[in-house]
Amino acid sequence: MTASDINALLGSRELPGAREALLEMTRDGSRSWRREELLDMAGRLSAGLTAAGLKTGDRVALMAPNSAHWVAVALGVMRAGGVLVPLDTQMPGEDLAHALNDCRPGTVLTTDKLLSRLPKHIEADVWLLDNDTADERSWRNLVADSSGPARASSKDMAAIFYTSGTTGPPKGVPLSHYNLATNVQALCDQSLADDRDRVLVPLPFHHVYPFTVGILTPLTLGAPLIVPYSLVGPQIVRALRDGEATVMLGVPRLYEAIWTALEQRVTGRGRTAARLFHGMLQVSMMARRGPGWRLGRRLFAGLHRRMAPRLRLVVAGGAALDPGLGRRLQGLGWEVATGYGLSETAPILTYNPPDRVRLESAGLPLPGVELAIDGQENTGEVMARGPNVFAGYLNLPEKSREVLDDDGWFRTGDTGWIDEDGFLHLGGRTSAMILLSGGENVDPEKVEKQLEKASGIREAGVLAHDDRLAAVVVPEPQLLREVEGDELSKRLKSAMEKATQDLPTHHRPGTLKVSLDPLPRTRLGKLRRHKLEERFEALGEGAASKGEAKPMDPEAMAPEDQQLLSDPTVEQTWQYLAERFHDRRLTPDSGLYQDLGLDSLAWVDLTLTLRDRIGVETEDEAISRVQSVRDLLREVAAAGEAKEGGDERDLQTALKDPERHLDDAARRWLAPRGSVRQFIGLVLLGITRLGVRLLYRLEVQGHIPREGGPYVLAPRHLSALDPLVLTRVLTWRQLRTLYWAGWTGLMFSSRLARAFSRIVGILPIDPGRSPRRSLALAVTCLERGHSLVWFPEGRRSPDGQLQPFRPGIGSLLLARPSPVIPVHIAGTGKALPPGRRWPRPGRVRIIMGEPLDPGTLGSDPREIAQRLQDAVAALGEADNTT
């Protein structure tokens, strides 16, 4: 059966109403919509719009994040005969104003949060999708009690999609019901998916590609549509796994991000793991190219279980997928389908079926689509004709005549050729080609790809300037930290010249300008070339500036980062950071430690603030994964919702009940040591004390009081010998109840090391990776009456000089005020310096200071750490004068 409009299309197959039609992921769960429930909501909205005066052809703008309600509104508007105008929630203000003025909708549906983006005096009825019926502007007040009849016909306009505006202001592309229905029907007939599939769409619905292929096609087939909570990596992976997706719709930049994340994870596991992974991948790819064996799902079974247990097919559209990336995805065990089309063609013109895929091509024409090449020697501009081709741009008659001829052929603006098997191969965009006065044609994308391979260059945009090529480049963040000004420009120019040395002379940019902000791109990652020219002129001449000392405007961020901020909790986190660092240059690339000065304690305070203000629970160990603001935002996107009863506004409040932050494994480190372990521990300590006595002339000044306590010993740290020589100044009774703060990377790296640590009372402390847990363990130790040795420098001194004391000791003493004893050690650095395997005999001197009342050291962790450092330094100075 051939459907001629959207309403007929959705009813073209007999599908049970109780069948799941849509799974909407929530923050920590999901909400399932039955087919009859979703279509009934659309039908009742259609009736309500009609009752409110909507006539056939009236335009209804929809600007909201992806949701089940978005789908219901879109279907309801088209059912009522209205013209849906989906708008990008991240559309720049200038483009949004242009689109609204161009289409002049009588009704706008948006959200309370996005309401401020609309013009103040917009001449339209505005309804809010996220408010309940108590608000008179709630869209639910439009919904009728029962569904009304469908009023649209095949010739009626169904929707107006706005192009991304790569070469100028966005153009309105009207598509009829017939355009959309025939394209969807042709896709369904290719059997790429069926009602047994579950389709994940991690793309914004306002674009014609996810609208047609991701919404209308699954609903027609009866395949449930999965809507992730937000369009960011962690939530996409959760939707893949928990939604049991079998098909994923994406764009090349999404698959590039997935591949990059996989490579980084594998590389982080060491050289051997990386070689094994890439070796297995090569075997899988060769087996597929040769005998056609699909080994990927077996070779990478663990990856599939963790990430996407049921995923079988990844679909790439919106831009050309790199063939190498496509083959790697196949090697990992997924089938790959690609396609080519434009907004003007509703959108699919060609498709690359998984069973005959040729990744170097754009695929075969979809049934009903005719292709032709306007050019010489079989290469030229691609032209298309078919029932899915639009009839002309909105309010742009001259532009419409330029691209449509009297026979219905549409000029796509892409160059290409068709091979002998009918597969279309694409070149570049004719509108992007640069023609120099010497007659040379330059494809800027090829030059940009070459530049982006250069060291230190993250992004590159190429344009014409004074009849030569010029480039705007965005440096890598690490390069920005190393150099600035003239030196930065010099390094980048050198990298550019090296990257383009093998290109023809007229392909080498003669002028380079440096931009600290990302280049202007569309949501799908395409360069907005008219905006690139504006950026080039605005940058001016000379060295790159450091940028303004203020947070970056989200509209200036890269599309991926704007997408990240579409997650509500991520956006709130960014707003908090913008408030806290309002006087610094804050971007997603800003380093938390290098640029913003956050240490491990500041990290704990930050996570507690996020818990209190935003309601997200970020695990303590995340500090080891988070280097930049972007890493933090991704961590927040993946974090779970904070549990109730956790009102902890700062670290000290959290440490009032330290054991609540310890799991059973951590508590076992403080469990009483049995008689056997105590005996072994005493033997080991006896051997240690004897060895120290034989090897070193030990001079001790001062002592630990035998009464009172528990005490915190704060020695300086020169050598691995330091804790060993300290055993000589402690009594047997003190040693039996004493614990040592030990670095997890050394004393807990193996089963034998962990057993030794448990016997002699070494606690796993790592403020750099698990600050809250480490401090909670130390506070619990003191609360149970045990003294504790804590090395405040956090590491051995590399040069023998006293290193700055880290604020962890201050937080510990604030949480559990205990007398603290400064300890000066001298001589161990010469006896066993870092890097030396065997100790040398010699003279070692230990000076024990008087116990200090932490109340006299200050009320801030850093202040306490500094004063304690001064006390240890004073002991050292006294030692040097004697």
LINURJO-V987202 format. One line per field, one symbol per residue. phi: phi as a letter, one per 30 degrees, with the letter a starting at -180 (. if undefined). Layout:
BEGIN
phi = ???
END
This chain:
BEGIN
phi = .cccbdddddcdbdbdddddcaccdcebaabccdeddddddddddeddddddjdcejdcbdbbadeaddedddeddddddidcdbdbddcdeedddddddddchddbbcbceddedddedcdcadcbcdccdddddcddddddddbdcddcdcddddcabccddidcleecdcdbdededddddddddddhdabdddbccbdbddddddddddccddddddicecccdeacbeedddddedddhdcbbcaceddddddddddddddddcjdddddddddddddddddddddidccedddcddddddcaecdcbcccaiaddeeddeddddddjcdbbbababedcicdcbbcdedbdbddcdjcddejccbbcclchiblddbbbldcddckddibddddddcbcdcidcddicclacddcjddccccdddcdccdddjdcbdddddddddddddjcdbbbcbcahibdbbcbcddedddddbaiddddddddddddddcdcdeedccdcbbbccdceddbddcjddddddddddedddicjddddiddadddedcddeddddddddeddddddddddddcdcbdcbededdcdccidcddddddddddddddcicccdeddedccccddedddddddddddddicdbdaddddddbdddccdddddddcdedddddddddddddddddddddddbdccbbiadedcijdcccbddbcaddeddddddccdeddddcdbcdcdddcdbdbdddddddddciccdcbddcbddddddddddedddjcdbcbdddiadddbidddedddedddddddbebeccdbcbbjddddbdejddcdcdlcbbbccddecdeddckbbeddddddddddddddddddddc
END
